[in-house]
Amino acid sequence: MLDYRFPTAMQMVFCIAQSQKAGQRCTSAILATGLEANSSFIRKLMVPLTQHGIIVSTLGRTGSINLGRPAEEISLRDIYCAVIEDKRLWAARPDVPARCVVSANACTYFKNIVSEAEEASFQVLARHTVADALAEFERGGKYKCTKDLAAEYADNSLCSK
């Protein structure tokens, strides 16, 4: 099952940062509409983002959502860790009885490889900030999301390329 918490939270924070930069008000209803996401899902993601100081929100009729710290100080790793918490990228199979050299070692081997891969992923996410993303967007960056790309993800054909 695909987990959309990180990409949704990332886009939320980007939208909040852009709204704040433009001096515009941002609310959970605005985010839900703009992201074409369920408003309860947006509010659910706001909780850990708030707890980790990434966003702050004010209540009331004139309430708004803003960044909790400067965009330069919010990395994509911060967003990822806030909404995903301790969930691993890949789950190892439970330990199985050691019946041969493979069954005795496969689980530990997998866990070591996954730890290395996760650390590499975290290092990449840590190098990119919300400010970097906004600057890239403003330059008319090379990152384009098209229906073709979305279709590739939907049919899982990326692994075969």
N, CA, C and O of each residue as an XYZ file, in Angstrom:
644
protein
N       0.844     -1.183      0.000
C       0.000      0.000      0.000
C       0.889      1.247      0.000
O       1.827      1.356      0.790
N       0.586      2.157     -0.875
C       1.360      3.385     -0.962
C       1.024      4.318      0.192
O      -0.127      4.421      0.616
N       2.042      4.985      0.684
C       1.892      5.906      1.801
C       2.113      7.324      1.271
O       3.219      7.663      0.849
N       1.080      8.142      1.292
C       1.147      9.486      0.737
C       1.403     10.562      1.786
O       1.336     11.751      1.473
N       1.692     10.171      3.019
C       1.884     11.180      4.058
C       3.044     12.126      3.743
O       2.884     13.344      3.825
N       4.203     11.584      3.386
C       5.359     12.454      3.148
C       5.152     13.383      1.956
O       5.319     14.593      2.111
N       4.796     12.878      0.772
C       4.645     13.826     -0.337
C       3.544     14.855     -0.094
O       3.653     15.997     -0.538
N       2.490     14.456      0.606
C       1.415     15.407      0.903
C       1.888     16.454      1.902
O       1.652     17.647      1.717
N       2.556     16.005      2.961
C       3.066     16.946      3.965
C       4.098     17.884      3.354
O       4.122     19.075      3.666
N       4.945     17.354      2.491
C       5.950     18.176      1.832
C       5.272     19.272      1.003
O       5.657     20.439      1.079
N       4.275     18.900      0.223
C       3.573     19.882     -0.598
C       2.819     20.883      0.277
O       2.737     22.065     -0.056
N       2.274     20.411      1.384
C       1.607     21.324      2.316
C       2.575     22.391      2.795
O       2.264     23.582      2.769
N       3.751     21.959      3.234
C       4.741     22.907      3.757
C       5.198     23.861      2.657
O       5.390     25.051      2.908
N       5.373     23.349      1.451
C       5.734     24.232      0.332
C       4.651     25.291      0.116
O       4.958     26.469     -0.070
N       3.397     24.872      0.140
C       2.280     25.816     -0.068
C       2.217     26.846      1.052
O       1.993     28.031      0.806
N       2.415     26.387      2.275
C       2.398     27.302      3.421
C       3.524     28.323      3.280
O       3.319     29.517      3.498
N       4.710     27.846      2.914
C       5.858     28.745      2.743
C       5.597     29.758      1.639
O       5.894     30.942      1.797
N       5.048     29.301      0.529
C       4.771     30.201     -0.594
C       3.704     31.222     -0.211
O       3.832     32.402     -0.541
N       2.665     30.787      0.475
C       1.614     31.719      0.916
C       2.183     32.766      1.871
O       1.894     33.958      1.758
N       2.985     32.298      2.800
C       3.594     33.209      3.765
C       4.491     34.220      3.047
O       4.463     35.411      3.360
N       5.273     33.752      2.100
C       6.174     34.623      1.332
C       5.376     35.672      0.552
O       5.810     36.816      0.415
N       4.205     35.271      0.043
C       3.368     36.179     -0.737
C       2.468     37.044      0.144
O       1.738     37.899     -0.355
N       2.524     36.816      1.460
C       1.679     37.588      2.369
C       0.218     37.183      2.316
O      -0.664     37.976      2.646
N      -0.036     35.956      1.904
C      -1.402     35.464      1.803
C      -1.718     34.518      2.957
O      -0.833     33.874      3.521
N      -2.968     34.457      3.280
C      -3.454     33.591      4.337
C      -3.531     32.149      3.824
O      -3.918     31.908      2.681
N      -3.159     31.200      4.682
C      -3.241     29.788      4.326
C      -4.000     29.059      5.433
O      -3.714     29.243      6.616
N      -4.965     28.234      5.041
C      -5.755     27.471      6.008
C      -5.769     26.003      5.589
O      -5.354     25.661      4.482
N      -6.244     25.149      6.476
C      -6.340     23.728      6.138
C      -7.335     23.521      4.999
O      -7.148     22.626      4.175
N      -8.380     24.327      4.942
C      -9.352     24.218      3.846
C      -8.715     24.603      2.511
O      -8.965     23.958      1.493
N      -7.902     25.641      2.515
C      -7.200     26.054      1.297
C      -6.238     24.956      0.855
O      -6.161     24.631     -0.330
N      -5.502     24.386      1.813
C      -4.566     23.308      1.488
C      -5.302     22.097      0.922
O      -4.881     21.522     -0.082
N      -6.395     21.714      1.565
C      -7.149     20.549      1.109
C      -7.660     20.739     -0.312
O      -7.588     19.824     -1.132
N      -8.170     21.913     -0.594
C      -8.658     22.192     -1.940
C      -7.519     22.188     -2.949
O      -7.621     21.560     -4.002
N      -6.438     22.885     -2.630
C      -5.314     22.982     -3.540
C      -4.627     21.650     -3.803
O      -4.135     21.406     -4.905
N      -4.593     20.791     -2.793
C      -3.936     19.492     -2.933
C      -4.903     18.393     -3.365
O      -4.513     17.242     -3.562
N      -6.161     18.769     -3.507
C      -7.202     17.788     -3.819
C      -7.121     16.605     -2.865
O      -7.110     15.442     -3.270
N      -7.063     16.949     -1.572
C      -6.945     15.943     -0.518
C      -8.081     16.111      0.471
O      -8.669     17.187      0.582
N      -8.379     15.065      1.172
C      -9.401     15.095      2.196
C      -8.957     16.049      3.306
O      -7.822     15.975      3.776
N      -9.853     16.941      3.718
C      -9.485     17.932      4.730
C      -9.103     17.285      6.063
O      -8.268     17.827      6.788
N      -9.693     16.148      6.396
C      -9.316     15.484      7.647
C      -7.891     14.921      7.557
O      -7.173     14.895      8.557
N      -7.480     14.472      6.367
C      -6.116     14.002      6.157
C      -5.134     15.164      6.328
O      -4.081     15.003      6.945
N      -5.472     16.314      5.792
C      -4.628     17.509      5.928
C      -4.495     17.878      7.403
O      -3.387     18.132      7.878
N      -5.602     17.910      8.128
C      -5.554     18.257      9.552
C      -4.770     17.214     10.339
O      -4.063     17.553     11.288
N      -4.893     15.956      9.951
C      -4.144     14.889     10.619
C      -2.641     15.088     10.426
O      -1.867     14.880     11.360
N      -2.224     15.486      9.231
C      -0.804     15.735      8.966
C      -0.304     16.998      9.666
O       0.883     17.115      9.970
N      -1.206     17.935      9.920
C      -0.814     19.162     10.606
C      -0.344     18.892     12.033
O       0.496     19.625     12.555
N      -0.870     17.863     12.661
C      -0.523     17.578     14.063
C       0.970     17.316     14.233
O       1.609     18.023     15.012
N       1.564     16.328     13.537
C       3.000     16.116     13.735
C       3.854     17.266     13.206
O       4.922     17.543     13.752
N       3.397     17.936     12.151
C       4.154     19.080     11.637
C       4.195     20.193     12.679
O       5.203     20.888     12.809
N       3.117     20.361     13.408
C       3.069     21.349     14.484
C       3.920     20.899     15.661
O       4.679     21.689     16.222
N       3.796     19.639     16.033
C       4.572     19.102     17.164
C       6.072     19.215     16.936
O       6.831     19.385     17.891
N       6.508     19.122     15.689
C       7.929     19.219     15.366
C       8.363     20.654     15.035
O       9.497     20.878     14.612
N       7.462     21.618     15.227
C       7.815     23.019     15.032
C       7.975     23.434     13.579
O       8.544     24.486     13.290
N       7.478     22.618     12.669
C       7.598     22.950     11.244
C       6.551     23.980     10.846
O       6.823     24.881     10.054
N       5.360     23.839     11.400
C       4.300     24.819     11.145
C       3.700     25.272     12.467
O       3.836     24.604     13.492
N       3.040     26.409     12.422
C       2.241     26.915     13.542
C       0.920     27.387     12.960
O       0.865     27.892     11.838
N      -0.131     27.220     13.728
C      -1.418     27.690     13.226
C      -2.121     28.488     14.311
O      -1.982     28.228     15.506
N      -2.881     29.469     13.845
C      -3.689     30.263     14.752
C      -5.147     29.952     14.459
O      -5.547     29.758     13.311
N      -5.916     29.911     15.513
C      -7.328     29.549     15.389
C      -8.182     30.787     15.147
O      -7.730     31.925     15.272
N      -9.410     30.521     14.802
C     -10.367     31.607     14.644
C     -10.664     31.922     13.196
O     -10.091     31.351     12.268
N     -11.584     32.856     13.046
C     -12.054     33.235     11.713
C     -10.938     33.794     10.844
O     -10.957     33.628      9.625
N      -9.970     34.454     11.461
C      -8.856     35.016     10.702
C      -7.584     34.190     10.894
O      -6.485     34.652     10.588
N      -7.738     32.983     11.395
C      -6.591     32.116     11.636
C      -5.852     31.763     10.364
O      -6.384     31.874      9.259
N      -4.618     31.338     10.541
C      -3.785     31.007      9.399
C      -2.725     29.994      9.817
O      -2.460     29.804     11.004
N      -2.133     29.357      8.833
C      -1.029     28.432      9.062
C       0.228     29.081      8.511
O       0.238     29.581      7.386
N       1.283     29.071      9.304
C       2.566     29.640      8.895
C       3.677     28.654      9.220
O       3.466     27.672      9.932
N       4.854     28.926      8.692
C       6.009     28.111      9.033
C       6.392     28.375     10.484
O       6.263     29.495     10.978
N       6.858     27.342     11.151
C       7.283     27.478     12.539
C       8.694     28.003     12.672
O       9.089     28.457     13.746
N       9.452     27.950     11.606
C      10.816     28.486     11.562
C      11.117     28.855     10.108
O      10.354     28.489      9.214
N      12.194     29.560      9.861
C      12.490     29.977      8.480
C      12.594     28.788      7.520
O      13.041     27.705      7.897
N      12.178     29.012      6.293
C      12.187     27.961      5.264
C      13.581     27.389      5.057
O      13.720     26.221      4.694
N      14.615     28.195      5.282
C      15.998     27.740      5.131
C      16.376     26.718      6.198
O      17.341     25.970      6.041
N      15.610     26.695      7.279
C      15.923     25.801      8.407
C      15.040     24.555      8.441
O      15.127     23.764      9.381
N      14.200     24.373      7.438
C      13.324     23.196      7.386
C      13.782     22.319      6.232
O      13.643     22.686      5.065
N      14.324     21.170      6.566
C      14.772     20.243      5.521
C      13.651     19.262      5.195
O      12.699     19.090      5.957
N      13.796     18.632      4.044
C      12.818     17.602      3.681
C      12.898     16.432      4.655
O      11.901     15.748      4.889
N      14.076     16.202      5.221
C      14.204     15.153      6.242
C      13.347     15.504      7.463
O      12.707     14.625      8.042
N      13.332     16.771      7.854
C      12.511     17.203      8.989
C      11.043     16.858      8.741
O      10.359     16.333      9.619
N      10.577     17.160      7.538
C       9.179     16.892      7.191
C       8.920     15.393      7.192
O       7.935     14.924      7.763
N       9.809     14.647      6.549
C       9.663     13.193      6.480
C       9.600     12.584      7.885
O       8.687     11.821      8.198
N      10.562     12.924      8.712
C      10.610     12.345     10.061
C       9.403     12.747     10.906
O       8.949     11.978     11.752
N       8.889     13.943     10.676
C       7.722     14.388     11.440
C       6.493     13.545     11.128
O       5.775     13.136     12.040
N       6.248     13.283      9.855
C       4.994     12.605      9.494
C       5.110     11.085      9.413
O       4.109     10.382      9.555
N       6.297     10.577      9.189
C       6.462      9.128      9.084
C       6.851      8.520     10.423
O       6.586      7.344     10.675
N       7.470      9.306     11.270
C       7.917      8.886     12.594
C       8.932      7.760     12.470
O       9.924      7.910     11.757
N       8.714      6.647     13.138
C       9.711      5.574     13.166
C       9.454      4.464     12.158
O      10.087      3.411     12.228
N       8.545      4.681     11.231
C       8.249      3.646     10.252
C       9.444      3.471      9.312
O       9.972      4.448      8.781
N       9.854      2.253      9.117
C      10.993      1.952      8.249
C      10.561      2.042      6.783
O       9.387      1.864      6.459
N      11.531      2.322      5.901
C      11.244      2.333      4.469
C      10.854      0.942      3.994
O       9.905      0.780      3.227
N      11.590     -0.052      4.454
C      11.311     -1.441      4.084
C      11.288     -2.275      5.352
O      12.144     -2.122      6.223
N      10.314     -3.149      5.447
C      10.202     -4.012      6.621
C      10.848     -5.360      6.329
O      10.644     -5.955      5.271
N      11.617     -5.815      7.281
C      12.234     -7.132      7.156
C      11.198     -8.206      7.482
O      10.265     -7.987      8.254
N      11.389     -9.348      6.883
C      10.540    -10.479      7.254
C      10.868    -10.849      8.683
O      11.994    -10.640      9.135
N       9.916    -11.387      9.388
C      10.225    -11.835     10.749
C      11.310    -12.912     10.687
O      11.444    -13.630      9.696
N      12.071    -13.002     11.762
C      13.095    -14.039     11.814
C      12.444    -15.402     11.623
O      11.395    -15.690     12.199
N      13.075    -16.228     10.813
C      12.593    -17.580     10.575
C      13.598    -18.543     11.197
O      14.765    -18.192     11.372
N      13.167    -19.718     11.522
C      14.113    -20.676     12.109
C      15.309    -20.897     11.180
O      15.163    -20.962      9.959
N      16.471    -21.009     11.774
C      17.701    -21.219     11.005
C      17.782    -22.673     10.564
O      18.115    -23.568     11.340
N      17.468    -22.873      9.294
C      17.494    -24.223      8.744
C      18.654    -24.415      7.779
O      19.029    -25.545      7.465
N      19.218    -23.314      7.311
C      20.340    -23.367      6.386
C      21.096    -22.053      6.497
O      20.715    -21.181      7.277
N      22.153    -21.906      5.731
C      22.957    -20.696      5.792
C      22.138    -19.463      5.381
O      22.366    -18.377      5.912
N      21.202    -19.611      4.459
C      20.377    -18.484      4.029
C      19.398    -18.080      5.120
O      19.359    -16.913      5.512
N      18.616    -19.015      5.612
C      17.612    -18.664      6.623
C      18.249    -18.180      7.921
O      17.622    -17.440      8.679
N      19.487    -18.588      8.184
C      20.172    -18.157      9.399
C      20.698    -16.728      9.287
O      20.962    -16.087     10.305
N      20.855    -16.219      8.060
C      21.516    -14.929      7.878
C      20.736    -13.887      7.096
O      21.064    -12.703      7.168
N      19.722    -14.285      6.359
C      19.037    -13.361      5.448
C      18.421    -12.167      6.163
O      18.518    -11.042      5.673
N      17.796    -12.388      7.297
C      17.113    -11.293      7.999
C      18.117    -10.244      8.467
O      17.900     -9.050      8.255
N      19.184    -10.656      9.082
C      20.203     -9.715      9.554
C      20.848     -8.996      8.385
O      21.085     -7.790      8.456
N      21.134     -9.709      7.318
C      21.726     -9.103      6.122
C      20.796     -8.028      5.565
O      21.229     -6.915      5.262
N      19.515     -8.372      5.433
C      18.533     -7.428      4.905
C      18.466     -6.186      5.791
O      18.478     -5.064      5.285
N      18.398     -6.378      7.096
C      18.312     -5.238      8.019
C      19.520     -4.317      7.879
O      19.372     -3.097      7.936
N      20.709     -4.880      7.697
C      21.912     -4.061      7.532
C      21.876     -3.263      6.234
O      22.210     -2.078      6.220
N      21.473     -3.911      5.148
C      21.391     -3.228      3.852
C      20.342     -2.120      3.912
O      20.579     -1.014      3.426
N      19.198     -2.409      4.499
C      18.131     -1.419      4.605
C      18.568     -0.229      5.449
O      18.267      0.914      5.107
N      19.267     -0.480      6.533
C      19.758      0.627      7.365
C      20.678      1.534      6.572
O      20.594      2.757      6.685
N      21.551      0.950      5.773
C      22.462      1.732      4.936
C      21.684      2.544      3.896
O      21.980      3.719      3.678
N      20.707      1.928      3.267
C      19.893      2.615      2.255
C      19.077      3.743      2.885
O      18.974      4.827      2.311
N      18.505      3.499      4.044
C      17.723      4.536      4.714
C      18.599      5.718      5.096
O      18.195      6.868      4.925
N      19.786      5.452      5.607
C      20.688      6.537      5.986
C      21.065      7.373      4.767
O      21.134      8.599      4.851
N      21.308      6.719      3.644
C      21.615      7.454      2.410
C      20.421      8.324      1.998
O      20.598      9.470      1.586
N      19.222      7.782      2.108
C      18.013      8.545      1.775
C      17.867      9.757      2.690
O      17.553     10.853      2.227
N      18.095      9.561      3.985
C      17.993     10.662      4.941
C      19.019     11.751      4.646
O      18.728     12.937      4.801
N      20.214     11.355      4.222
C      21.241     12.343      3.895
C      20.811     13.202      2.706
O      21.034     14.413      2.699
N      20.201     12.580      1.711
C      19.709     13.337      0.554
C      18.611     14.297      0.989
O      18.646     15.473      0.627
N      17.644     13.821      1.752
C      16.546     14.678      2.209
C      17.059     15.825      3.071
O      16.526     16.933      3.006
N      18.080     15.573      3.871
C      18.628     16.604      4.757
C      19.311     17.725      3.975
O      19.402     18.848      4.470
N      19.787     17.443      2.774
C      20.477     18.459      1.959
C      19.515     19.433      1.286
O      19.949     20.468      0.779
N      18.240     19.130      1.269
C      17.260     19.966      0.563
C      16.320     20.634      1.566
O      15.765     19.982      2.450
N      16.157     21.938      1.408
C      15.285     22.685      2.305
C      14.045     23.190      1.575
O      13.963     23.154      0.347
N      13.104     23.653      2.350
C      11.897     24.255      1.786
C      12.286     25.487      0.967
O      11.722     25.725     -0.100
N      13.236     26.261      1.456
C      13.694     27.449      0.708
C      14.296     27.043     -0.635
O      14.074     27.714     -1.643
N      15.062     25.942     -0.653
C      15.631     25.449     -1.915
C      14.525     25.126     -2.919
O      14.612     25.482     -4.095
N      13.491     24.450     -2.439
C      12.388     24.056     -3.319
C      11.694     25.283     -3.897
O      11.438     25.343     -5.100
N      11.389     26.258     -3.053
C      10.716     27.469     -3.547
C      11.585     28.203     -4.561
O      11.081     28.704     -5.566
N      12.880     28.266     -4.304
C      13.781     28.924     -5.250
C      13.789     28.176     -6.580
O      13.805     28.795     -7.644
N      13.779     26.853     -6.518
C      13.743     26.043     -7.744
C      12.437     26.276     -8.504
O      12.442     26.412     -9.727
N      11.330     26.321     -7.783
C      10.033     26.554     -8.420
C      10.013     27.923     -9.104
O       9.515     28.058    -10.222
N      10.555     28.932     -8.426
C      10.550     30.283     -8.971
C      11.439     30.412    -10.208
O      11.184     31.243    -11.080
N      12.472     29.594    -10.276
C      13.339     29.613    -11.460
C      12.719     28.830    -12.609
O      13.315     28.726    -13.681
N      11.532     28.281    -12.396
C      10.920     27.460    -13.442
C      11.663     26.158    -13.564
O      11.972     25.686    -14.658
N      11.940     25.592    -12.412
C      12.775     24.409    -12.296
C      12.454     23.270    -13.230
O      11.436     23.253    -13.922
N      13.347     22.338    -13.220
C      13.274     21.188    -14.110
C      12.310     20.114    -13.621
O      12.075     19.132    -14.324
N      11.757     20.284    -12.443
C      10.896     19.260    -11.869
C       9.466     19.473    -12.318
O       8.815     20.435    -11.911
N       8.992     18.602    -13.133
C       7.633     18.700    -13.663
C       6.899     17.408    -13.325
O       7.422     16.312    -13.530
N       5.708     17.545    -12.816
C       4.874     16.382    -12.553
C       3.792     16.361    -13.621
O       2.967     17.272    -13.702
N       3.803     15.331    -14.426
C       2.838     15.228    -15.511
C       1.959     14.015    -15.296
O       2.239     13.162    -14.454
N       0.901     13.954    -16.064
C       0.033     12.789    -15.986
C       0.782     11.534    -16.404
O       0.524     10.454    -15.872
N       1.709     11.662    -17.352
C       2.493     10.504    -17.772
C       3.326      9.966    -16.626
O       3.406      8.752    -16.435
N       3.957     10.865    -15.850
C       4.759     10.440    -14.718
C       3.869      9.801    -13.658
O       4.230      8.785    -13.064
N       2.712     10.400    -13.428
C       1.789      9.830    -12.457
C       1.351      8.436    -12.885
O       1.207      7.547    -12.047
N       1.140      8.241    -14.166
C       0.756      6.911    -14.673
C       1.877      5.907    -14.476
O       1.625      4.746    -14.152
N       3.118      6.348    -14.670
C       4.250      5.440    -14.454
C       4.277      4.963    -13.014
O       4.498      3.780    -12.754
N       4.055      5.872    -12.080
C       4.038      5.483    -10.672
C       2.872      4.550    -10.389
O       3.011      3.587     -9.634
N       1.734      4.830    -10.986
C       0.534      4.041    -10.717
C       0.679      2.596    -11.165
O       0.177      1.690    -10.501
N       1.362      2.370    -12.289
C       1.472      0.984    -12.754
C       2.786      0.320    -12.344
O       3.117     -0.761    -12.831
N       3.534      0.971    -11.446
C       4.765      0.412    -10.879
C       5.784      0.024    -11.938
O       6.585     -0.878    -11.694
N       5.790      0.656    -13.089
C       6.719      0.288    -14.136
C       8.096      0.909    -13.958
O       8.998      0.620    -14.744
N       8.285      1.750    -12.953
C       9.567      2.398    -12.768
C      10.677      1.407    -12.437
O      11.826      1.624    -12.822
N      10.361      0.340    -11.741
C      11.375     -0.637    -11.366
C      11.912     -1.415    -12.552
O      13.010     -1.968    -12.484
N      11.166     -1.465    -13.617
C      11.599     -2.245    -14.766
C      12.433     -1.439    -15.754
O      12.894     -1.979    -16.760
N      12.628     -0.168    -15.481
C      13.364      0.684    -16.432
C      14.806      0.806    -16.038
O      15.577      1.482    -16.719
